[in-house]
Each structure stands twice: as C-alpha cells, then as structure tokens.
Amino acid sequence: MEPHSLLFSRRKTHPNFVRQTEDCIPSDPANTVTQRLNDLLQNSGDGFILNLCPRQTYLLQAPILFAHPNQEIRTLGIPLGDDRATLAVVGPVANGEGHTTAIDATCDTCSGVRVRNIQVDGTRRGASPTKGGGNIIMGGNNADQLVENVRSYDPRSWTTLHVSEGSLSCRNVTLQNNELGPCGSDAFQEWADGISLSCRDSVVRNNLIQGATDGGIVVFGAPGSQIYNNTIWILNQTLLGGINMVDYDPWGGDYTGTVVRDNLILGGFATDEPDSSHKGNNFKNAIIKIGIAIGPRTWFGDRFGDNVVRNGVVQGNMFSGAFTYGIAATSAEGFQVRDNSLVGNTSFIGARGPHCKDTDVVPDPAPFIMDPSSLRSTSFQSDFQAIHDGDSLTCVLPPNGGDFWPFGTNPSNTSSPYSPQNPGGSTTSTPDSSKAHSSTGIVVGVLVGIFFAGVAGWCVRKYIVARNERTRLYNSTKQNYTPSN
C-alpha cells in the first residue's frame, strides 16, 4: 500500500498517468484504489471529505465503507452530468453471489454522512441478479444522512439505492435530486427497485427514476416519511409498481405519517410514429402494472394472511401513459387516498398471466380500484371502482402488441412531445375490456426534459433534464469498462 503522500507524486511519464490536483484522490492505479479509498475513510475521522476526481472512473473490487460521523464522498467541485466521478462495481461474482455494492453507509458511527455529486455504475450488463445489496446502502442505526445529485444505475442486485431501517432506529435520511436507473430486467424474478426506503422520518423528493423493473420507489413502512415531487417513468421494460406501499415488514405495517404526494408516474407510451389516432404500438409491450400499490394482498396475495398496512396518505399524484391499474388498494386500515388524477393520454391494458392463480379473479384494467372487503376505516376519492378480489395483481401481463398505447408525454417518446398549450389530445378509451377515463383537465407537459403540471389549486412543478442526458442514461448500461493495465 503506497502512502497517501505518494498518491500525488507519481511521475507524469507513467503511461496511465492522469494529471490531478492534490485536492482529489486519483483512480489510478486501479489495483489499489479500493483499499486507498477505504483507508482514507477509516483513518481520517469525523467530518472527512473524500474528494474523487472529476470524470474519472474508480474500478471497485469491494464496497467503499464510511467509518465515522459526518464524512462525505463527492466529486471535487461538486459538478453535475458527466463531470461527476464514477464508482464502478467490478468485483468478482460467482454462482450468483459476489460484489454488488459501491458505497455502504450503515456502520454504527455513520450518522450525518453524505454522498453527493457522483455516479455509480453497478455493471450488471444484462446478467442474472447477484445476491447482495444495492449500488448504495444508507441507513442502519443512524440519522441525518444525505444522498443528492447522484446518478446510479444497472445494479447487480435487487435495488439501486437502499435506505435500511437498522434496528428500527434509522431516522431522517434525505434523498433528493438523484437520477436512478435503469435497473434490473423485466424477466420473471430478475427485477430491481429504484429506491427502497425503510428509514423513518425520511424525505425522498425531486428524484428521477427511469427504467426500474420491480418498484420505482418501494416504501417499507418508513413511518413519518415524505415522498414527493418524484418522477417515475419507463422506457422499454415493464415495471411492476411505480410506488409501492405493500410491505408489512419490517415496521409491522406501520405507515403512520408516511405521505406519498405530488409524484408524476409515466407508464408506457406508443413508440410508433404518431398519426391521426391517439394510440399506437409499443415495440417492447412496456407498461406499469400498478402505478401506486397499497396493501400486502395487492402484491403478495395471502402470504401475510390478514395483516394490513396502516395510516398512510396518498394524495395528489398524477398518472399518464399505459398501466394495468393506476392505483390498486387492498388490506389497508386508516389510509387516506385523495386528489389523485390522470393527465394527458392514458390506457389501462393487461390480462391474466401464467403466474396468476387459478382461484384468483383478476380485475379488469382500470384507473383506480379497491377491495372494500379488506379495507377498514379508510377514506378514498369517489372515482375508485370496487372489486371483489385484489390479490396478487402483478401477475397480469401487457398485451402482446397492438395499437393500445397512447401517444404522449414519456421523456423517451421524443417523436411526439407536447406543450401545455397543445396537450396532444384528450384521453381515449382502451379497446375491448380495458376501462376508459378522461383527463381531469390537469395538463402535464414534457418538452426537452421539462416536467410540469398545472391547474387551479396546483402549484407549478418543473424538473429540467437535458434530452441527451436521458438518452445517455439508458445507453450507458450497454457499455463495458476496460480497466487500464
């Protein structure tokens, strides 16, 4: 192990030398970088800032471990875009197990740590999932952690960004202004989440989750948390659930004070060239099966018996594109669901799949459905449709092609962008057994990365992301790293 002082004195004539200032830790030599970064965090104490070098890729053979309170990992100068340093997960994998995590912030002395303005590449590259943790793991028995301005994608394991509960003592983690995904495969049981939140009193806001396949944002109770102003969309893979409030463990179904509000969830859109019709085909048959899922029976069927989730709020969320169900609710108590709406063009499509039980009565696709027999002391907006069986709804499959997908607002569908002055037509009914629902008059515009929705009583929200950044975000999962010799 070379001393820290020698990291900045390597000769410029070295064939792989990259000029850096003494203010950041270079990625070269790659064969020592994991140990060098970990030694610095371990030995530098409370409040140490680990500055990575802009535009460099750090080839990690094992996780980088925070060690003391208030430490920070960031790119020098806190840039955005491709100027951010990249941590690449490249450690060994064998027999479905191996290296899956770039950063681990769950040590018992990790309160106040921060991850800012970096990129994390999980390098799964279409392989089967590997047993292990996410690209980034926060939380544990800690408080006041932060992840912001981070781009993280292609995790090897089940999630991209995990905030764990510890011994139910984690509090007050903030995730904001991050870009997450693509993540996982929509092949059966090869899925991955964008964000997996289990820490109470946390804030998840202003994040972009693109191309998740399991849950865009999965809320594991996390009582007292606020999840708002996030945008979730799909490209060419089906997503099981946009935002999930279905897990009974680890908080015993307690969602008290957990509020999911003002999020924008964009399902599949037609990938054909637009014509005079309102619908076209999607070349990957991509949909979101459930925009927001509430209650364990919705997701797991009878696995948790009569257990319910309790006391959450789902308010003011917006849905556009193709779904099977916009919101589906079962096995819940004390939930309030209000002021959620469809915007732009929508379709509700899908049918029984091979993993549906013979005894399940799969409801027809519809915007908002609930099973009154498993709900207690709840308050739902008036346009919910009552169903008789809401178990295991993710067993549905999208149709195998056809002009069922709306033209609309998905950032991936740049062939037919629309402005707030020209929303691209009203919502139209879906064919056959699919349900229809017209736009409520709220308009969501997406043009060159500007997301916003406006109507009387709503605040204008917008989020700017360059179109070429979105394209690069997807294409980057197809790249391969070649470590320097």
N, C-alpha and C positions, 0 to 999 in steps of 0.2 A: 504493500500500500504506500503510494507516494505521499509525502507530507503535503498539507494544504498549501503551504507557501510555494511548492513546486508546480501547482496547477497552473500558475500564470507565467512560468518561466520556461515553458517548453520552446524549443528552438523553432523559429519561423520556417526553417528549411525542412521540417518534418513533412512528409508527403500528404498527410491528412490534417495538417495544422489549419485551424480556423482562427483568424485574429479576433480576440475578445478583449474587452476591458477587464480590469481586475475586480469589477463590480459584479460579475456573474460567473457561475461555475460552468465551464465548457463541457460539452457532451463527449468530447474526445479526450482520452482514449475510451472507447466504448466498453472494453472488457473490465474496466474498473468503475464505471460511472455509478452503478447501483450502490456499491459499497461506499464510494465517496459521498454520495448524497445522504445516505443513511448515517454515516459517521458525523457529518456536519450537524444533522438534526439531533443526534444523540448527545453530542459533546458541546453544543453551543448554547443550550439553556433557554430559559424563559424569554419569549419575545423575539427570538432569532428569525430573520427573514432570509429564506433560501431563494436567491435570485437565479433563475435559469436564463440562458442566453437567447435572445430573440432569434426566431426562425431556425433554431437547432432542434434536432430530434434526439431524444435520450432513449436508448435501447435498454429497457429494464429487464433484468433476469429475475427479479423478485420485487415485492411491494416496497415502496418508499414509506417509512414509518415515522409519523410525528412522535415526538418523545416528551415534550414539555409544553406548558400552557402558553397560549398566545403566539405560537410560532406561525409562520406563513410561508407558503410555497407560491411563487408567482414568477411571471416573466419580467425581467428588468425593464423598467419604463412603463409597465402595465399597458402594453399595446392591445389592439384588437385584431381580428382576422388572422391572416397567415403570418403576421409578425409574432404571434404568440409561439412560445416554445411548445414542443410536442413530446409527451411521455408515451412511448410505445411499449405495449405489453408483449414481450417476445420470449419470455422464459419457457422452459420445456413443458410439454404436455404429453402424457402417455396414458392409454387406457381410460380416457375420459376424465382424468384428473391432472392438475398442474397449476401453472401460474395464470391467474385471472385478474389480479388487482394491481393497479398502478400506485394508488395512494390509500393508506389506511390511517384513519384519524380516531381510532377507538381505544387508544391507551387510556388508562385511568387518570392520566395527567394531561389530557388533551383538551381541556376546556379553553375556549377562546381561539382555537386555531382557525386558520383561514386558507382557502385555496382560491386563487384569483388569476384570471387572465392567462390561462394555459389551455392546451389541447391535450386530450387523452385518446389514444387510438388503441382499442382492445385487440385488434388484428385477428378477429375470428375468421374472416375471409371465407364465409360460407361453410365452414366446418361444423360438425355436430357440437352441441354445447359441452362445455367443460365444467365439472363440478367445482364450485368455489364462489367467491364473492364478486361484486361488481367492479367496474373500472375504478370507481371511487367509493370508499366506505367511510361515512362520517358517523357521528353519534356516539353510542356507548354510554358510559356513566359520566357524561359531560354536559356542558351547557355553553351557549353563546358562540357556536361555531358558524362559519360563513363559507358559502361557495358562490362565487359570482363571476360572470364574464368568462365562463369555461365552456369550451366545446368538447363534448365527449361522445364517442360513437363506437359501433361494432364490438360490443363487449363479448368476451368468450363465454360468459356465464349468464345467469338469469336476469341480471339488471345492469343498467348503466350507472346509476347513482343511487346508492342505498344509504339511508339515514336510520341506523338501528336504534332500538329502544334501551339497550343495556339491560340493567336490572329494573326496568321501568322508571329509571331516574334521569334519562336524557330529557333536556329541555332547551327550547329556544334556539333551534338551528334555522338559519335563513339560507334559502336557495333562490337566487334571483339573477335574471338577465343571462341565463345559460342557454346553450344550443345543444340538444341531446338527440342522438340517433343519427342514422338508422341503427336499429338494434334487434338482433335475433332474426329468425326465419319464421314464416307463417306455416311451415310444415308442422305436423302434429307433434306437440311437446318439445318443440325446438324454439319456443318463443322467448322474448326478453322484454322487460319493462324499460321505460324511460327513466322515471323517478319512482323509488319505493320508499315511502315515508312512514316511519314508526315512532318518531320522537315527538313528545307532546309539546304544545305551545309553540309550534314552529310556523314559519312563513315560507310559502312557495309561491313566487309571483314573477310575472313577466318573463317566463321561460318559453322557449320554442322546442316542442318535442315532435320530431318528424321521423316517420318510418318505424315506430315501435310496433311490436307484434303481439305482446301479451297485454300489458296495461300501459297507457301513456303515462298516467300518474296513478299509482296504487297507494291508497291511504289505509294503513293498517291501524285504524283507530286514531292514533295520534291526537288524543283529546286536546281541545283548545287550539288546534292549528287552523291557519287561514290559508286557503289555496285559491288564488285569484289572479285574473288577468294573464293566464297562460294560454298559449295557442298550441293545439294538438292537431296534426294532420298526417295523412298517409299519402304515399306515392304509389308503389306497385306491390305492396304487401297488405294482406288483410290484418286488421287489428282487432283483437278480441274485445277490449274495452278501452274507451277513451280515458275516463276517470272512474276508478273502482273504489267503492266503499262497501266491500263484501266480506272482509276478513274478520272473523271472530277473535282469533288470536293476534297478538299477544295481550291485548288490553281487555279481554273478556267482552268484546262487542261495544266497548265504551267509545262513542264518538261525541260525547258531550262537549259543546263549544267548538266542534270542528265544522267549519263553514267552507263550502265549495261554491264559489260565486264568480260571475262575470268572466267565465272562461269561454274561449271560442274553440269548438271542436268541428273539424272539417273531415268528412268522410270521403269516399271515393267520388271521382268525377270522370266524365267521359273523356277518353283520350283520342277520340276521332276528331277530324277536322270539323268544326261547327258548321251546321247548315241551318235551314229554317226551322228545324224541330228543336225541342227543348231537351231531348235526350239522345244519347249515343252509347257506344260500347266502350268498355274499359278493357284494355288488352290483357290485363292481369286479373280481371274479375275482382278487384280490390274494393272492400267495404270495411266499415267499422261495424262489428256485430252489435255492440251496445255502446251508445255514446257515454252515458253515465249509468253504472250498475250499483244498485243499493240492495244489500241483504245477502247473507251467505247462500240461501237457497237459489238465488238468481244464478250464482256461479257454480256452486258445489253440489246442488241437489240436496239430498237428505244426509249428506256426510256429517253435518253438525247437528242433526236432529232438530229440536225445536229452538235452538239458540237463535238469538236475534241481535242485530246491531241497534244502538240506541242513541237518540237525541242529536243527530246531525242535521245540518241545514244545507240544502241545495237550492241556490237562488240565482236567477238572472243569467244563466248560462245559455249560449247560443249554438245552434247546430245547422250545418249546411252540408250538402252532398249526399252520398248514399250510405245508409245504415240499414240494419235489420230493425233495431229498436233505438229510438233516441234516448229515452230514459226507461229503465226497467226496475221495478221495486218489488221486493218480497221480504218476508221475515225481518221486519223492522218495527221499532217502537219509538214513539216520540219524535220521529223525523218531520221536518218541515220542508216541503218542496213547492216552490212558488216562482212565478215570473220567468220561467224558462221558455225559450221560444225558438222557432225555426226561422231561418233567414235565407234570402236568396233562393236557389233551387234545391230541392231535396227529393230523394227517393227512399222508399222503405221496401227492401227486397231481401229475399232469402227463403230457405226452405229447410225441412228436416235433413240432417246429415247422418252419416253412418254411425256416429258416436252418440246419437240420441237414443235413449232407452225406448223400448217398445211400449212401455207403460206411460211415457211422457206425452202429454198433449201439447205440441209445440204451437204457441200462439201465432196468428198471422202477423206479418210485419206491420209495425205501427209506430207513430212518433213517441207516445208516452203510454206505458202500460203499468198496471199494478195488480197484485193478487190480494184482494181485500181479506181473504181468509187467513193470511199470515201477517197482517198489519194490525198494530194496536196503537191507539192514541196518536195517530199521525194526521198531518194536515197537508193535502195535496191540491195543487191547482186544478181547476174544474175540467180541463181538457184531457185528463187521464182516462184511459179505457180500462175497465175492469176485465180481468182474465181469470180463468179457473185453475190454471197450472202455470207457475212461473219458475219451475225448476230447470236448472242446467241449460240456460238459454244459449250459451256459447256453442252448443252442439250444432247450431244451424250452419248452413253453408250458403255462400252467394250463388246466384245463378251462373251457369256456365255460358257466359256470353249473351249478347242481345242488347238492344237499344233501351236499357233500363237505367243507365247512369246519367245524371243531369250534367249539362254544361254549366260551369260556374266558377267558383272562387278559389279553388285549391291553388296554392302557390306553384304546384307542379304543372298546372294546366295553363301555361302561358299563351296558348293559342287563342284563348277567348277571355282575356281579362275584362273586367267591367268596372266602371266608376260608380260612385254614389248617385250620379245623375242618370246612369243607364244601367240598372241592375241586371240586365240580361234576361228579363222576362220573369213572370211570376212562377211560383211553384206549381208543378203539374202533377197529376195523379200517376201512380205507378201501374203497370199492367197487371192483369189477372187479379190475384188475391192480395196484392200489396195495397196498403192504405194510402189515401191522399190527405194532404194537409196543406193549406195555402199559407203564403207568407203573412206574417202578422204586421207587415209594414215597416219592420226594422230592417235596415239595409246594412249588409257587411260588404265593404269594398276591399278588394285585394288588388293592388296595382303596383308593380315593380317593388314588391315587398312591403307595401304599406297596408297594415291591417287596421280597420277601424269600423265601428258600428255606431250608428246614430239614430235616435228617435226621441220624441218628447219624453222626458223623465230619465233618459240615459245620459251618462257622461261619455264624451267622445274619447275613445281609446285608440291609440295607434302604436304600431310597432314597425320599425323600419329595418328591413334586412335586404341587402342587395341581391338581385336575382342570380347573379353569377356565384354568390356565396352559397345559395341554396343548391345550385347545380353541383358545385364543388363538394358540398357536404355529402351528397349522395355518391358522387363518383369516387370520392376518396376511399370508400370501403372496398373498392376494387383494385387499389394499388398494393404493391408489395414493397417492403423495405429490403434493401440490400446493405447490410452492415459494412462499414469500412474495414479494410484489413489492417 
